[in-house]
Each structure stands twice: as structure tokens, then as C-alpha cells.
Amino acid sequence: AAPADVIKKVEAGFDKLQKAPADKCSSLLKKHLTKEVLDACKDKKTKLGATLQDVIQSGVANLDSGVGVYAPDAEAYTLFAPLFNPLIQEYHNGFAADAKQPPKDLGEEKVSELVDLDPEGAFINSTRIRCGRSLQGYPFNPCLSLHNYIEMESKVKKILTELKDEELAGTYYPLKGMTKDVQAALIKDHFLFKEGDRFLKEANACRFWPQGRGIYHNKAKTFLVWVNEEDHLRIISMQNGGNVGAVLARLIKGVKAIEEKAPFSRDERLGYLTFCPTNLGTTVRASVHVKLPKISAKQDFKTVCDELKLQIRGIHGEHSDSAGGVYDISNKARLGLTEYEAVKQMYDGVKKLIELEKAAA
Ligand code: CIR
């Protein structure tokens, strides 16, 4: 069971959340960590030693979290189900405790239906689709040892640098030893993850940084893989413009090539397992950077996006601000639908937003 000092910490975290005013804290964690849930979970410990403290610490430290929880290992999703289940249900369009992720359908046969969303190039700067994968046999960030990180990096580097397909072939760049200039340029152009995310830091996900972390990309920087950032792998396809079908086709090719060599963690109920519960299931986040100056200036922009099942972010990553009416718009739900459906949700929603922007005065 969890040691007494951990239980104390968890209880203090609960009090901090309860005392926080609604304008300072409206996370799903605060909403779903009720006294009953706290009491059901506070003394539990996973086989790898993770406790409720590991699950909630990021959201307790960062009261402005949208969600506020992470799973330190796969078992956490079941052991701390009284907290995770209702939170997952709310985030992923009602995915209930007895719901099941459908079988994988990346949409190989349907990519051609996703014709360019912006053939004139008037609205969409770029399109990006990513998915996350966890390697079987390893827990998530907070439970990884330095040895784990180094071993995982070397396995993944080998797989990536041996990719045969010309469109995927590229180079692995370890974060350790990368100059600050190169790193800053890659981040600015949206290719590399930012360093020092306070949500991940407080979740204990940045230990031994930059060791074991890195980025792989092809020459054109249209196929990229992040290694050991938030998830073991983030597989990314991106390019300028609004050709969603082309971006998805390349992602599928990349995922399949990696999958042949690396067994991934998949759960019967939750699909592909990830560190953050928002990414479970498909793990697919399909997004565009799109100029919507007119409709985004209106009061109801967020409501319109919510109704279209879309999530809005600024263009410099999660928790960043928008610049000049350009937003990062993506599918919100990733669980309880297929990979193709997740992409299609973004596709249909953005199509609608562009129509609204065109019609706006
Ligand atoms: C948060 O709760 O705000 C962070 N832990 C990130 C949550 C995942 N992202 C998201 O839903 N947009």
C-alpha cells in the first residue's frame, strides 16, 4: 500500500484543489477527485510503485490544467479507475466505464476521400497528424530509469535509421548535444517539442532530460518521430497547405513500418496506451494551422468549435496563444472512435469553419 507520507500529500493536494476558486482551477481533476474517489484510491500502489500522488501531482501543482492527471504506468488506468473512468468519459465524448475502443482502422482505403481542404491556399498554413505509441515492456515517464531511457532510445534509433522507404528515410538527432540554436530553430518551425513544459515537469516526466530524448526526421521534414518526450514515440506527418489525405497516407506508411519492428502497448478497452488520458485509444491528433480572423473574434467561437468536436490551441503548442487570428484546430476526442474517424472529425469540422469564415461579414 501507499506509505503514510504519500497519503498525507495526496490529501493536501485534494484540499488545495477544493480551496482553489473556480476562476483559478476548473480542471477535470478537480471535478472528478471527489472525497469518495480520494478515499477509494489514496492508499493504492501499482506493482511498479506508483501512487495516486503520481497521477495527480501535475494538476495539483498547475491549477490551470485543463485535465490535470497522467498515468505513471499502464496499471494506473485500472487501479485508479474511480478517478480515470469518469474523467475519460467526460473528455472523450461519453466513453463509459464499459465502453471499448474499436479495432484499429487507420483508413488506408479512404485517404483519397480527404481532398484538399483549402485548394486555393487562402486559409490553411499547414496540416499535421500525429499519433503516440508506447513500447511494450516499459512503463511511462515517471517510472522510467536512466537505463530504460538509454535502451529505448537506442532501440528506436536503430528502427528509424533502418527505414527503407525513401519518403520516410532520414536522420536521428539526439537532444543531448544538440546546440541551442538548432533546437530553437526546430521548435520555432513547429518540428520539435518545447523544453520545460511545466505540466510534464510536475508530472515527473522530465527526469534525466535531455538523455534518451531526440527527434528523427526525413529530409523534407514531413515525417518526424519524437522520442521520449511525453510518450515513448510520437509519430508525426506534416506539410504545408490543407492536403489532409496526403498527410494521413504518409503517417500510415510510417506507423506501419515502425510497427513491424516495435511491439506497442495496446489495451483491450483503452486502445493504444499513452501517458496522458486525453490521448488514449487512437492517440490521433489531426490538426491544421488555420486563419480564421473573423469568426475567431466572435464570442461564440469556442462554442462553435465545441459543437464540432474540435479543440482550439495557439500555434506554438498546447497552452500557447494564438497569433494574428491563426489557430491550431484539431479533433478533441481520441478514444471510442477509429483513427480514421478521428481524422475525419477534424476534416469535417474545419471544412465547416472555413465555410463560416467565408460567409462572415
Ligand atoms: C493539462 O491538464 O492541461 C495538461 N496536463 C495537458 C492535458 C492534455 N491536453 C489537452 O487536453 N489538450
Boltz pocket constraint, residues with backbone or C-beta under 6 A from the ligand:
constraints:
  - pocket:
      binder: B
      contacts: [[A, 58], [A, 64], [A, 65], [A, 66], [A, 67], [A, 68], [A, 69], [A, 199], [A, 276], [A, 278], [A, 318]]
      max_distance: 6.0
